[in-house]
Amino acid sequence: PAPLDDAAISSQLKAELDREPGIARGSVEPSVESGVVVLSGTVQDARQRTALRIAAENIPGVKRVVDDLREIDLAPSS
């Protein structure tokens, strides 16, 4: 597929976020500039972090993904 522009990359990535189970709306805010995606916000675990990074990397037009995500532990403390 043809590379997408920044707005289309952002739109597609936000749609992926909406489909990812366990990610609260607004907890991850991607930004895109010149094909470079910056993922910032919080995720529950490394699995979510990896899934988001791979989803971003697979969008046509993405040149690089910067992972600024933080993992939060939602397990109740004993």
N, CA, C, O and CB atoms as a CASP TS submission, in Angstrom:
PFRMAT TS
TARGET T0000
AUTHOR 0000-0000-0000
METHOD Language model
MODEL 1
PARENT N/A
ATOM      1  N   PRO     1       0.829  -1.212   0.000  1.00  0.00           N
ATOM      2  CA  PRO     1       0.000   0.000   0.000  1.00  0.00           C
ATOM      3  C   PRO     1       0.863   1.262   0.000  1.00  0.00           C
ATOM      4  O   PRO     1       2.006   1.258   0.457  1.00  0.00           O
ATOM      5  CB  PRO     1      -0.938   0.006   1.220  1.00  0.00           C
ATOM      6  N   ALA     2       0.291   2.318  -0.516  1.00  0.00           N
ATOM      7  CA  ALA     2       1.006   3.596  -0.567  1.00  0.00           C
ATOM      8  C   ALA     2       1.172   4.156   0.840  1.00  0.00           C
ATOM      9  O   ALA     2       0.288   3.987   1.680  1.00  0.00           O
ATOM     10  CB  ALA     2       0.257   4.610  -1.467  1.00  0.00           C
ATOM     11  N   PRO     3       2.295   4.820   1.108  1.00  0.00           N
ATOM     12  CA  PRO     3       2.495   5.431   2.428  1.00  0.00           C
ATOM     13  C   PRO     3       1.412   6.469   2.712  1.00  0.00           C
ATOM     14  O   PRO     3       0.964   7.186   1.817  1.00  0.00           O
ATOM     15  CB  PRO     3       3.892   6.084   2.516  1.00  0.00           C
ATOM     16  N   LEU     4       1.007   6.532   3.967  1.00  0.00           N
ATOM     17  CA  LEU     4      -0.011   7.490   4.388  1.00  0.00           C
ATOM     18  C   LEU     4       0.656   8.761   4.900  1.00  0.00           C
ATOM     19  O   LEU     4       1.814   8.745   5.319  1.00  0.00           O
ATOM     20  CB  LEU     4      -0.925   6.879   5.476  1.00  0.00           C
ATOM     21  N   ASP     5      -0.100   9.873   4.861  1.00  0.00           N
ATOM     22  CA  ASP     5       0.430  11.097   5.443  1.00  0.00           C
ATOM     23  C   ASP     5       0.216  11.059   6.959  1.00  0.00           C
ATOM     24  O   ASP     5      -0.432  10.151   7.479  1.00  0.00           O
ATOM     25  CB  ASP     5      -0.247  12.354   4.813  1.00  0.00           C
ATOM     26  N   ASP     6       0.766  12.054   7.662  1.00  0.00           N
ATOM     27  CA  ASP     6       0.718  12.056   9.129  1.00  0.00           C
ATOM     28  C   ASP     6      -0.702  11.984   9.673  1.00  0.00           C
ATOM     29  O   ASP     6      -0.953  11.252  10.631  1.00  0.00           O
ATOM     30  CB  ASP     6       1.396  13.295   9.664  1.00  0.00           C
ATOM     31  N   ALA     7      -1.634  12.724   9.085  1.00  0.00           N
ATOM     32  CA  ALA     7      -3.019  12.731   9.573  1.00  0.00           C
ATOM     33  C   ALA     7      -3.656  11.353   9.421  1.00  0.00           C
ATOM     34  O   ALA     7      -4.362  10.891  10.318  1.00  0.00           O
ATOM     35  CB  ALA     7      -3.852  13.783   8.817  1.00  0.00           C
ATOM     36  N   ALA     8      -3.408  10.700   8.293  1.00  0.00           N
ATOM     37  CA  ALA     8      -3.977   9.375   8.059  1.00  0.00           C
ATOM     38  C   ALA     8      -3.334   8.333   8.973  1.00  0.00           C
ATOM     39  O   ALA     8      -4.016   7.430   9.457  1.00  0.00           O
ATOM     40  CB  ALA     8      -3.801   8.971   6.591  1.00  0.00           C
ATOM     41  N   ILE     9      -2.031   8.451   9.211  1.00  0.00           N
ATOM     42  CA  ILE     9      -1.347   7.550  10.148  1.00  0.00           C
ATOM     43  C   ILE     9      -1.971   7.704  11.538  1.00  0.00           C
ATOM     44  O   ILE     9      -2.287   6.715  12.200  1.00  0.00           O
ATOM     45  CB  ILE     9       0.191   7.851  10.196  1.00  0.00           C
ATOM     46  N   SER    10      -2.142   8.939  11.962  1.00  0.00           N
ATOM     47  CA  SER    10      -2.725   9.216  13.277  1.00  0.00           C
ATOM     48  C   SER    10      -4.129   8.640  13.390  1.00  0.00           C
ATOM     49  O   SER    10      -4.474   8.024  14.399  1.00  0.00           O
ATOM     50  CB  SER    10      -2.756  10.723  13.541  1.00  0.00           C
ATOM     51  N   SER    11      -4.927   8.837  12.370  1.00  0.00           N
ATOM     52  CA  SER    11      -6.292   8.336  12.366  1.00  0.00           C
ATOM     53  C   SER    11      -6.326   6.811  12.450  1.00  0.00           C
ATOM     54  O   SER    11      -7.105   6.247  13.218  1.00  0.00           O
ATOM     55  CB  SER    11      -7.021   8.810  11.115  1.00  0.00           C
ATOM     56  N   GLN    12      -5.492   6.151  11.668  1.00  0.00           N
ATOM     57  CA  GLN    12      -5.453   4.696  11.671  1.00  0.00           C
ATOM     58  C   GLN    12      -4.957   4.173  13.017  1.00  0.00           C
ATOM     59  O   GLN    12      -5.469   3.172  13.520  1.00  0.00           O
ATOM     60  CB  GLN    12      -4.560   4.182  10.536  1.00  0.00           C
ATOM     61  N   LEU    13      -3.974   4.836  13.597  1.00  0.00           N
ATOM     62  CA  LEU    13      -3.442   4.401  14.878  1.00  0.00           C
ATOM     63  C   LEU    13      -4.482   4.575  15.993  1.00  0.00           C
ATOM     64  O   LEU    13      -4.595   3.721  16.873  1.00  0.00           O
ATOM     65  CB  LEU    13      -2.166   5.181  15.213  1.00  0.00           C
ATOM     66  N   LYS    14      -5.226   5.659  15.959  1.00  0.00           N
ATOM     67  CA  LYS    14      -6.276   5.863  16.965  1.00  0.00           C
ATOM     68  C   LYS    14      -7.370   4.809  16.830  1.00  0.00           C
ATOM     69  O   LYS    14      -7.940   4.376  17.831  1.00  0.00           O
ATOM     70  CB  LYS    14      -6.884   7.273  16.835  1.00  0.00           C
ATOM     71  N   ALA    15      -7.665   4.395  15.605  1.00  0.00           N
ATOM     72  CA  ALA    15      -8.638   3.318  15.403  1.00  0.00           C
ATOM     73  C   ALA    15      -8.112   2.012  15.997  1.00  0.00           C
ATOM     74  O   ALA    15      -8.876   1.246  16.583  1.00  0.00           O
ATOM     75  CB  ALA    15      -8.948   3.137  13.895  1.00  0.00           C
ATOM     76  N   GLU    16      -6.813   1.757  15.849  1.00  0.00           N
ATOM     77  CA  GLU    16      -6.201   0.567  16.454  1.00  0.00           C
ATOM     78  C   GLU    16      -6.305   0.627  17.973  1.00  0.00           C
ATOM     79  O   GLU    16      -6.581  -0.386  18.616  1.00  0.00           O
ATOM     80  CB  GLU    16      -4.723   0.437  16.028  1.00  0.00           C
ATOM     81  N   LEU    17      -6.090   1.789  18.543  1.00  0.00           N
ATOM     82  CA  LEU    17      -6.191   1.945  19.993  1.00  0.00           C
ATOM     83  C   LEU    17      -7.590   1.598  20.480  1.00  0.00           C
ATOM     84  O   LEU    17      -7.755   0.959  21.519  1.00  0.00           O
ATOM     85  CB  LEU    17      -5.829   3.377  20.406  1.00  0.00           C
ATOM     86  N   ASP    18      -8.598   2.023  19.721  1.00  0.00           N
ATOM     87  CA  ASP    18      -9.982   1.739  20.102  1.00  0.00           C
ATOM     88  C   ASP    18     -10.291   0.247  20.077  1.00  0.00           C
ATOM     89  O   ASP    18     -11.159  -0.223  20.812  1.00  0.00           O
ATOM     90  CB  ASP    18     -10.937   2.474  19.180  1.00  0.00           C
ATOM     91  N   ARG    19      -9.579  -0.501  19.228  1.00  0.00           N
ATOM     92  CA  ARG    19      -9.809  -1.946  19.113  1.00  0.00           C
ATOM     93  C   ARG    19      -8.990  -2.759  20.115  1.00  0.00           C
ATOM     94  O   ARG    19      -9.286  -3.932  20.344  1.00  0.00           O
ATOM     95  CB  ARG    19      -9.485  -2.406  17.706  1.00  0.00           C
ATOM     96  N   GLU    20      -7.983  -2.162  20.703  1.00  0.00           N
ATOM     97  CA  GLU    20      -7.104  -2.898  21.620  1.00  0.00           C
ATOM     98  C   GLU    20      -7.791  -3.091  22.971  1.00  0.00           C
ATOM     99  O   GLU    20      -8.103  -2.112  23.649  1.00  0.00           O
ATOM    100  CB  GLU    20      -5.757  -2.154  21.804  1.00  0.00           C
ATOM    101  N   PRO    21      -8.030  -4.345  23.370  1.00  0.00           N
ATOM    102  CA  PRO    21      -8.717  -4.582  24.642  1.00  0.00           C
ATOM    103  C   PRO    21      -7.860  -4.148  25.831  1.00  0.00           C
ATOM    104  O   PRO    21      -6.641  -4.323  25.837  1.00  0.00           O
ATOM    105  CB  PRO    21      -9.086  -6.063  24.777  1.00  0.00           C
ATOM    106  N   GLY    22      -8.513  -3.591  26.811  1.00  0.00           N
ATOM    107  CA  GLY    22      -7.822  -3.247  28.045  1.00  0.00           C
ATOM    108  C   GLY    22      -7.149  -1.893  28.069  1.00  0.00           C
ATOM    109  O   GLY    22      -6.585  -1.504  29.092  1.00  0.00           O
ATOM    110  N   ILE    23      -7.193  -1.168  26.968  1.00  0.00           N
ATOM    111  CA  ILE    23      -6.597   0.168  26.960  1.00  0.00           C
ATOM    112  C   ILE    23      -7.716   1.177  27.136  1.00  0.00           C
ATOM    113  O   ILE    23      -8.607   1.289  26.294  1.00  0.00           O
ATOM    114  CB  ILE    23      -5.796   0.437  25.639  1.00  0.00           C
ATOM    115  N   ALA    24      -7.660   1.906  28.231  1.00  0.00           N
ATOM    116  CA  ALA    24      -8.691   2.902  28.518  1.00  0.00           C
ATOM    117  C   ALA    24      -8.595   4.045  27.522  1.00  0.00           C
ATOM    118  O   ALA    24      -7.505   4.490  27.162  1.00  0.00           O
ATOM    119  CB  ALA    24      -8.558   3.433  29.962  1.00  0.00           C
ATOM    120  N   ARG    25      -9.755   4.511  27.087  1.00  0.00           N
ATOM    121  CA  ARG    25      -9.802   5.627  26.142  1.00  0.00           C
ATOM    122  C   ARG    25      -9.069   6.830  26.749  1.00  0.00           C
ATOM    123  O   ARG    25      -9.341   7.227  27.882  1.00  0.00           O
ATOM    124  CB  ARG    25     -11.281   5.998  25.787  1.00  0.00           C
ATOM    125  N   GLY    26      -8.155   7.392  25.993  1.00  0.00           N
ATOM    126  CA  GLY    26      -7.414   8.564  26.437  1.00  0.00           C
ATOM    127  C   GLY    26      -6.159   8.253  27.241  1.00  0.00           C
ATOM    128  O   GLY    26      -5.419   9.166  27.607  1.00  0.00           O
ATOM    129  N   SER    27      -5.906   6.958  27.523  1.00  0.00           N
ATOM    130  CA  SER    27      -4.713   6.638  28.307  1.00  0.00           C
ATOM    131  C   SER    27      -3.444   6.637  27.457  1.00  0.00           C
ATOM    132  O   SER    27      -2.342   6.758  27.990  1.00  0.00           O
ATOM    133  CB  SER    27      -4.879   5.285  28.976  1.00  0.00           C
ATOM    134  N   VAL    28      -3.593   6.501  26.135  1.00  0.00           N
ATOM    135  CA  VAL    28      -2.465   6.564  25.211  1.00  0.00           C
ATOM    136  C   VAL    28      -2.769   7.634  24.176  1.00  0.00           C
ATOM    137  O   VAL    28      -3.826   7.622  23.545  1.00  0.00           O
ATOM    138  CB  VAL    28      -2.198   5.177  24.532  1.00  0.00           C
ATOM    139  N   GLU    29      -1.832   8.556  24.009  1.00  0.00           N
ATOM    140  CA  GLU    29      -1.985   9.628  23.029  1.00  0.00           C
ATOM    141  C   GLU    29      -0.849   9.561  22.019  1.00  0.00           C
ATOM    142  O   GLU    29       0.273   9.969  22.318  1.00  0.00           O
ATOM    143  CB  GLU    29      -2.018  11.012  23.723  1.00  0.00           C
ATOM    144  N   PRO    30      -1.130   9.053  20.837  1.00  0.00           N
ATOM    145  CA  PRO    30      -0.086   9.022  19.814  1.00  0.00           C
ATOM    146  C   PRO    30       0.022  10.377  19.111  1.00  0.00           C
ATOM    147  O   PRO    30      -0.967  11.090  18.944  1.00  0.00           O
ATOM    148  CB  PRO    30      -0.372   7.909  18.786  1.00  0.00           C
ATOM    149  N   SER    31       1.229  10.706  18.713  1.00  0.00           N
ATOM    150  CA  SER    31       1.424  11.881  17.868  1.00  0.00           C
ATOM    151  C   SER    31       2.279  11.446  16.684  1.00  0.00           C
ATOM    152  O   SER    31       3.072  10.510  16.784  1.00  0.00           O
ATOM    153  CB  SER    31       2.096  13.070  18.664  1.00  0.00           C
ATOM    154  N   VAL    32       2.106  12.140  15.564  1.00  0.00           N
ATOM    155  CA  VAL    32       2.825  11.773  14.342  1.00  0.00           C
ATOM    156  C   VAL    32       3.383  13.039  13.711  1.00  0.00           C
ATOM    157  O   VAL    32       2.663  14.018  13.515  1.00  0.00           O
ATOM    158  CB  VAL    32       1.896  11.012  13.340  1.00  0.00           C
ATOM    159  N   GLU    33       4.673  13.008  13.397  1.00  0.00           N
ATOM    160  CA  GLU    33       5.299  14.123  12.683  1.00  0.00           C
ATOM    161  C   GLU    33       6.324  13.570  11.711  1.00  0.00           C
ATOM    162  O   GLU    33       7.266  12.885  12.110  1.00  0.00           O
ATOM    163  CB  GLU    33       5.963  15.126  13.672  1.00  0.00           C
ATOM    164  N   SER    34       6.140  13.866  10.447  1.00  0.00           N
ATOM    165  CA  SER    34       7.041  13.410   9.378  1.00  0.00           C
ATOM    166  C   SER    34       7.222  11.893   9.384  1.00  0.00           C
ATOM    167  O   SER    34       8.318  11.387   9.144  1.00  0.00           O
ATOM    168  CB  SER    34       8.403  14.088   9.516  1.00  0.00           C
ATOM    169  N   GLY    35       6.129  11.172   9.664  1.00  0.00           N
ATOM    170  CA  GLY    35       6.178   9.725   9.650  1.00  0.00           C
ATOM    171  C   GLY    35       6.726   9.085  10.919  1.00  0.00           C
ATOM    172  O   GLY    35       6.809   7.860  11.007  1.00  0.00           O
ATOM    173  N   VAL    36       7.100   9.901  11.902  1.00  0.00           N
ATOM    174  CA  VAL    36       7.603   9.384  13.176  1.00  0.00           C
ATOM    175  C   VAL    36       6.459   9.408  14.186  1.00  0.00           C
ATOM    176  O   VAL    36       5.891  10.461  14.475  1.00  0.00           O
ATOM    177  CB  VAL    36       8.829  10.223  13.692  1.00  0.00           C
ATOM    178  N   VAL    37       6.130   8.227  14.718  1.00  0.00           N
ATOM    179  CA  VAL    37       5.052   8.087  15.692  1.00  0.00           C
ATOM    180  C   VAL    37       5.657   8.115  17.093  1.00  0.00           C
ATOM    181  O   VAL    37       6.624   7.408  17.377  1.00  0.00           O
ATOM    182  CB  VAL    37       4.243   6.767  15.457  1.00  0.00           C
ATOM    183  N   VAL    38       5.080   8.936  17.957  1.00  0.00           N
ATOM    184  CA  VAL    38       5.461   8.947  19.366  1.00  0.00           C
ATOM    185  C   VAL    38       4.265   8.438  20.155  1.00  0.00           C
ATOM    186  O   VAL    38       3.187   9.031  20.118  1.00  0.00           O
ATOM    187  CB  VAL    38       5.900  10.385  19.844  1.00  0.00           C
ATOM    188  N   LEU    39       4.461   7.339  20.868  1.00  0.00           N
ATOM    189  CA  LEU    39       3.429   6.765  21.720  1.00  0.00           C
ATOM    190  C   LEU    39       3.695   7.215  23.147  1.00  0.00           C
ATOM    191  O   LEU    39       4.729   6.879  23.724  1.00  0.00           O
ATOM    192  CB  LEU    39       3.399   5.205  21.615  1.00  0.00           C
ATOM    193  N   SER    40       2.772   7.971  23.716  1.00  0.00           N
ATOM    194  CA  SER    40       2.938   8.400  25.100  1.00  0.00           C
ATOM    195  C   SER    40       1.653   8.118  25.863  1.00  0.00           C
ATOM    196  O   SER    40       0.564   8.086  25.288  1.00  0.00           O
ATOM    197  CB  SER    40       3.309   9.907  25.180  1.00  0.00           C
ATOM    198  N   GLY    41       1.798   7.917  27.151  1.00  0.00           N
ATOM    199  CA  GLY    41       0.667   7.606  28.002  1.00  0.00           C
ATOM    200  C   GLY    41       0.960   6.378  28.828  1.00  0.00           C
ATOM    201  O   GLY    41       2.120   6.055  29.086  1.00  0.00           O
ATOM    202  N   THR    42      -0.106   5.682  29.250  1.00  0.00           N
ATOM    203  CA  THR    42       0.072   4.530  30.123  1.00  0.00           C
ATOM    204  C   THR    42      -0.615   3.294  29.555  1.00  0.00           C
ATOM    205  O   THR    42      -1.670   3.375  28.926  1.00  0.00           O
ATOM    206  CB  THR    42      -0.465   4.833  31.515  1.00  0.00           C
ATOM    207  N   VAL    43       0.015   2.153  29.795  1.00  0.00           N
ATOM    208  CA  VAL    43      -0.538   0.848  29.453  1.00  0.00           C
ATOM    209  C   VAL    43      -0.437  -0.038  30.683  1.00  0.00           C
ATOM    210  O   VAL    43       0.289   0.273  31.627  1.00  0.00           O
ATOM    211  CB  VAL    43       0.204   0.210  28.231  1.00  0.00           C
ATOM    212  N   GLN    44      -1.171  -1.147  30.664  1.00  0.00           N
ATOM    213  CA  GLN    44      -1.190  -2.038  31.826  1.00  0.00           C
ATOM    214  C   GLN    44       0.037  -2.937  31.914  1.00  0.00           C
ATOM    215  O   GLN    44       0.479  -3.281  33.010  1.00  0.00           O
ATOM    216  CB  GLN    44      -2.427  -2.890  31.790  1.00  0.00           C
ATOM    217  N   ASP    45       0.589  -3.320  30.758  1.00  0.00           N
ATOM    218  CA  ASP    45       1.692  -4.276  30.804  1.00  0.00           C
ATOM    219  C   ASP    45       2.503  -4.247  29.511  1.00  0.00           C
ATOM    220  O   ASP    45       2.183  -3.524  28.567  1.00  0.00           O
ATOM    221  CB  ASP    45       1.160  -5.686  31.058  1.00  0.00           C
ATOM    222  N   ALA    46       3.560  -5.052  29.499  1.00  0.00           N
ATOM    223  CA  ALA    46       4.456  -5.109  28.343  1.00  0.00           C
ATOM    224  C   ALA    46       3.752  -5.638  27.099  1.00  0.00           C
ATOM    225  O   ALA    46       4.114  -5.267  25.982  1.00  0.00           O
ATOM    226  CB  ALA    46       5.662  -5.979  28.658  1.00  0.00           C
ATOM    227  N   ARG    47       2.746  -6.505  27.276  1.00  0.00           N
ATOM    228  CA  ARG    47       2.015  -7.050  26.129  1.00  0.00           C
ATOM    229  C   ARG    47       1.306  -5.932  25.376  1.00  0.00           C
ATOM    230  O   ARG    47       1.357  -5.876  24.147  1.00  0.00           O
ATOM    231  CB  ARG    47       0.996  -8.116  26.586  1.00  0.00           C
ATOM    232  N   GLN    48       0.652  -5.049  26.106  1.00  0.00           N
ATOM    233  CA  GLN    48      -0.023  -3.919  25.461  1.00  0.00           C
ATOM    234  C   GLN    48       0.989  -2.994  24.792  1.00  0.00           C
ATOM    235  O   GLN    48       0.765  -2.523  23.678  1.00  0.00           O
ATOM    236  CB  GLN    48      -0.860  -3.134  26.486  1.00  0.00           C
ATOM    237  N   ARG    49       2.091  -2.740  25.469  1.00  0.00           N
ATOM    238  CA  ARG    49       3.137  -1.878  24.908  1.00  0.00           C
ATOM    239  C   ARG    49       3.625  -2.444  23.577  1.00  0.00           C
ATOM    240  O   ARG    49       3.734  -1.715  22.591  1.00  0.00           O
ATOM    241  CB  ARG    49       4.320  -1.735  25.898  1.00  0.00           C
ATOM    242  N   THR    50       3.916  -3.735  23.551  1.00  0.00           N
ATOM    243  CA  THR    50       4.405  -4.382  22.332  1.00  0.00           C
ATOM    244  C   THR    50       3.348  -4.347  21.233  1.00  0.00           C
ATOM    245  O   THR    50       3.663  -4.062  20.078  1.00  0.00           O
ATOM    246  CB  THR    50       4.814  -5.833  22.622  1.00  0.00           C
ATOM    247  N   ALA    51       2.103  -4.634  21.583  1.00  0.00           N
ATOM    248  CA  ALA    51       1.018  -4.637  20.588  1.00  0.00           C
ATOM    249  C   ALA    51       0.865  -3.263  19.943  1.00  0.00           C
ATOM    250  O   ALA    51       0.687  -3.165  18.729  1.00  0.00           O
ATOM    251  CB  ALA    51      -0.312  -5.063  21.239  1.00  0.00           C
ATOM    252  N   LEU    52       0.931  -2.211  20.741  1.00  0.00           N
ATOM    253  CA  LEU    52       0.790  -0.856  20.190  1.00  0.00           C
ATOM    254  C   LEU    52       1.965  -0.488  19.292  1.00  0.00           C
ATOM    255  O   LEU    52       1.785   0.110  18.231  1.00  0.00           O
ATOM    256  CB  LEU    52       0.666   0.165  21.321  1.00  0.00           C
ATOM    257  N   ARG    53       3.157  -0.849  19.725  1.00  0.00           N
ATOM    258  CA  ARG    53       4.338  -0.548  18.917  1.00  0.00           C
ATOM    259  C   ARG    53       4.272  -1.271  17.576  1.00  0.00           C
ATOM    260  O   ARG    53       4.567  -0.680  16.537  1.00  0.00           O
ATOM    261  CB  ARG    53       5.620  -0.941  19.670  1.00  0.00           C
ATOM    262  N   ILE    54       3.885  -2.548  17.592  1.00  0.00           N
ATOM    263  CA  ILE    54       3.782  -3.317  16.349  1.00  0.00           C
ATOM    264  C   ILE    54       2.677  -2.756  15.457  1.00  0.00           C
ATOM    265  O   ILE    54       2.848  -2.658  14.242  1.00  0.00           O
ATOM    266  CB  ILE    54       3.514  -4.803  16.654  1.00  0.00           C
ATOM    267  N   ALA    55       1.545  -2.387  16.057  1.00  0.00           N
ATOM    268  CA  ALA    55       0.454  -1.798  15.268  1.00  0.00           C
ATOM    269  C   ALA    55       0.929  -0.534  14.568  1.00  0.00           C
ATOM    270  O   ALA    55       0.631  -0.325  13.392  1.00  0.00           O
ATOM    271  CB  ALA    55      -0.764  -1.484  16.166  1.00  0.00           C
ATOM    272  N   ALA    56       1.657   0.298  15.275  1.00  0.00           N
ATOM    273  CA  ALA    56       2.161   1.541  14.672  1.00  0.00           C
ATOM    274  C   ALA    56       3.173   1.239  13.571  1.00  0.00           C
ATOM    275  O   ALA    56       3.131   1.851  12.504  1.00  0.00           O
ATOM    276  CB  ALA    56       2.804   2.444  15.746  1.00  0.00           C
ATOM    277  N   GLU    57       4.079   0.299  13.825  1.00  0.00           N
ATOM    278  CA  GLU    57       5.117  -0.039  12.837  1.00  0.00           C
ATOM    279  C   GLU    57       4.530  -0.583  11.544  1.00  0.00           C
ATOM    280  O   GLU    57       5.144  -0.452  10.485  1.00  0.00           O
ATOM    281  CB  GLU    57       6.082  -1.058  13.420  1.00  0.00           C
ATOM    282  N   ASN    58       3.353  -1.189  11.614  1.00  0.00           N
ATOM    283  CA  ASN    58       2.742  -1.817  10.437  1.00  0.00           C
ATOM    284  C   ASN    58       1.879  -0.868   9.607  1.00  0.00           C
ATOM    285  O   ASN    58       1.304  -1.287   8.602  1.00  0.00           O
ATOM    286  CB  ASN    58       1.906  -2.983  10.872  1.00  0.00           C
ATOM    287  N   ILE    59       1.779   0.377   9.996  1.00  0.00           N
ATOM    288  CA  ILE    59       1.007   1.347   9.217  1.00  0.00           C
ATOM    289  C   ILE    59       1.900   1.892   8.111  1.00  0.00           C
ATOM    290  O   ILE    59       2.999   2.373   8.385  1.00  0.00           O
ATOM    291  CB  ILE    59       0.464   2.506  10.123  1.00  0.00           C
ATOM    292  N   PRO    60       1.439   1.823   6.855  1.00  0.00           N
ATOM    293  CA  PRO    60       2.253   2.341   5.746  1.00  0.00           C
ATOM    294  C   PRO    60       2.577   3.826   5.947  1.00  0.00           C
ATOM    295  O   PRO    60       1.694   4.632   6.240  1.00  0.00           O
ATOM    296  CB  PRO    60       1.521   2.137   4.401  1.00  0.00           C
ATOM    297  N   GLY    61       3.843   4.166   5.787  1.00  0.00           N
ATOM    298  CA  GLY    61       4.260   5.558   5.939  1.00  0.00           C
ATOM    299  C   GLY    61       4.959   5.842   7.259  1.00  0.00           C
ATOM    300  O   GLY    61       5.598   6.883   7.411  1.00  0.00           O
ATOM    301  N   VAL    62       4.842   4.923   8.217  1.00  0.00           N
ATOM    302  CA  VAL    62       5.530   5.105   9.499  1.00  0.00           C
ATOM    303  C   VAL    62       7.008   4.783   9.299  1.00  0.00           C
ATOM    304  O   VAL    62       7.372   3.695   8.854  1.00  0.00           O
ATOM    305  CB  VAL    62       4.902   4.198  10.620  1.00  0.00           C
ATOM    306  N   LYS    63       7.846   5.756   9.640  1.00  0.00           N
ATOM    307  CA  LYS    63       9.290   5.595   9.473  1.00  0.00           C
ATOM    308  C   LYS    63       9.951   5.080  10.741  1.00  0.00           C
ATOM    309  O   LYS    63      10.943   4.353  10.687  1.00  0.00           O
ATOM    310  CB  LYS    63       9.922   6.912   9.064  1.00  0.00           C
ATOM    311  N   ARG    64       9.386   5.468  11.891  1.00  0.00           N
ATOM    312  CA  ARG    64       9.983   5.096  13.170  1.00  0.00           C
ATOM    313  C   ARG    64       8.928   5.238  14.256  1.00  0.00           C
ATOM    314  O   ARG    64       8.010   6.050  14.133  1.00  0.00           O
ATOM    315  CB  ARG    64      11.233   5.972  13.487  1.00  0.00           C
ATOM    316  N   VAL    65       9.056   4.451  15.320  1.00  0.00           N
ATOM    317  CA  VAL    65       8.145   4.538  16.463  1.00  0.00           C
ATOM    318  C   VAL    65       8.979   4.827  17.710  1.00  0.00           C
ATOM    319  O   VAL    65       9.931   4.109  18.018  1.00  0.00           O
ATOM    320  CB  VAL    65       7.306   3.213  16.633  1.00  0.00           C
ATOM    321  N   VAL    66       8.605   5.884  18.416  1.00  0.00           N
ATOM    322  CA  VAL    66       9.250   6.232  19.677  1.00  0.00           C
ATOM    323  C   VAL    66       8.302   5.817  20.797  1.00  0.00           C
ATOM    324  O   VAL    66       7.158   6.269  20.853  1.00  0.00           O
ATOM    325  CB  VAL    66       9.596   7.772  19.752  1.00  0.00           C
ATOM    326  N   ASP    67       8.784   4.960  21.679  1.00  0.00           N
ATOM    327  CA  ASP    67       7.962   4.415  22.763  1.00  0.00           C
ATOM    328  C   ASP    67       8.227   5.198  24.047  1.00  0.00           C
ATOM    329  O   ASP    67       9.239   4.990  24.716  1.00  0.00           O
ATOM    330  CB  ASP    67       8.256   2.899  22.976  1.00  0.00           C
ATOM    331  N   ASP    68       7.308   6.098  24.380  1.00  0.00           N
ATOM    332  CA  ASP    68       7.376   6.850  25.638  1.00  0.00           C
ATOM    333  C   ASP    68       6.281   6.374  26.595  1.00  0.00           C
ATOM    334  O   ASP    68       5.868   7.116  27.485  1.00  0.00           O
ATOM    335  CB  ASP    68       7.237   8.375  25.374  1.00  0.00           C
ATOM    336  N   LEU    69       5.818   5.152  26.414  1.00  0.00           N
ATOM    337  CA  LEU    69       4.746   4.617  27.245  1.00  0.00           C
ATOM    338  C   LEU    69       5.270   4.234  28.631  1.00  0.00           C
ATOM    339  O   LEU    69       6.435   3.874  28.801  1.00  0.00           O
ATOM    340  CB  LEU    69       4.100   3.400  26.564  1.00  0.00           C
ATOM    341  N   ARG    70       4.375   4.323  29.610  1.00  0.00           N
ATOM    342  CA  ARG    70       4.683   3.882  30.972  1.00  0.00           C
ATOM    343  C   ARG    70       3.739   2.735  31.312  1.00  0.00           C
ATOM    344  O   ARG    70       2.560   2.757  30.957  1.00  0.00           O
ATOM    345  CB  ARG    70       4.545   5.061  32.009  1.00  0.00           C
ATOM    346  N   GLU    71       4.270   1.741  32.000  1.00  0.00           N
ATOM    347  CA  GLU    71       3.441   0.622  32.453  1.00  0.00           C
ATOM    348  C   GLU    71       2.960   0.909  33.869  1.00  0.00           C
ATOM    349  O   GLU    71       3.737   1.325  34.729  1.00  0.00           O
ATOM    350  CB  GLU    71       4.229  -0.728  32.397  1.00  0.00           C
ATOM    351  N   ILE    72       1.669   0.682  34.101  1.00  0.00           N
ATOM    352  CA  ILE    72       1.117   0.871  35.432  1.00  0.00           C
ATOM    353  C   ILE    72       0.621  -0.470  35.952  1.00  0.00           C
ATOM    354  O   ILE    72       0.075  -1.272  35.194  1.00  0.00           O
ATOM    355  CB  ILE    72      -0.025   1.920  35.421  1.00  0.00           C
ATOM    356  N   ASP    73       0.804  -0.706  37.199  1.00  0.00           N
ATOM    357  CA  ASP    73       0.366  -1.958  37.813  1.00  0.00           C
ATOM    358  C   ASP    73      -1.008  -1.754  38.400  1.00  0.00           C
ATOM    359  O   ASP    73      -1.174  -0.999  39.358  1.00  0.00           O
ATOM    360  CB  ASP    73       1.361  -2.437  38.899  1.00  0.00           C
ATOM    361  N   LEU    74      -2.016  -2.437  37.819  1.00  0.00           N
ATOM    362  CA  LEU    74      -3.368  -2.290  38.298  1.00  0.00           C
ATOM    363  C   LEU    74      -3.765  -3.376  39.293  1.00  0.00           C
ATOM    364  O   LEU    74      -4.912  -3.431  39.736  1.00  0.00           O
ATOM    365  CB  LEU    74      -4.309  -2.293  37.142  1.00  0.00           C
ATOM    366  N   ALA    75      -2.813  -4.237  39.642  1.00  0.00           N
ATOM    367  CA  ALA    75      -3.129  -5.292  40.598  1.00  0.00           C
ATOM    368  C   ALA    75      -3.364  -4.680  41.981  1.00  0.00           C
ATOM    369  O   ALA    75      -2.631  -3.782  42.396  1.00  0.00           O
ATOM    370  CB  ALA    75      -1.989  -6.345  40.650  1.00  0.00           C
ATOM    371  N   PRO    76      -4.378  -5.160  42.689  1.00  0.00           N
ATOM    372  CA  PRO    76      -4.635  -4.610  44.022  1.00  0.00           C
ATOM    373  C   PRO    76      -3.474  -4.946  44.964  1.00  0.00           C
ATOM    374  O   PRO    76      -2.925  -6.047  44.928  1.00  0.00           O
ATOM    375  CB  PRO    76      -5.971  -5.158  44.591  1.00  0.00           C
ATOM    376  N   SER    77      -3.122  -3.991  45.791  1.00  0.00           N
ATOM    377  CA  SER    77      -2.025  -4.239  46.742  1.00  0.00           C
ATOM    378  C   SER    77      -2.555  -5.018  47.937  1.00  0.00           C
ATOM    379  O   SER    77      -3.700  -4.837  48.352  1.00  0.00           O
ATOM    380  CB  SER    77      -1.373  -2.901  47.211  1.00  0.00           C
ATOM    381  N   SER    78      -1.717  -5.880  48.481  1.00  0.00           N
ATOM    382  CA  SER    78      -2.148  -6.734  49.588  1.00  0.00           C
ATOM    383  C   SER    78      -1.859  -6.084  50.910  1.00  0.00           C
ATOM    384  O   SER    78      -2.155  -6.658  51.958  1.00  0.00           O
ATOM    385  CB  SER    78      -1.473  -8.088  49.522  1.00  0.00           C
TER
END
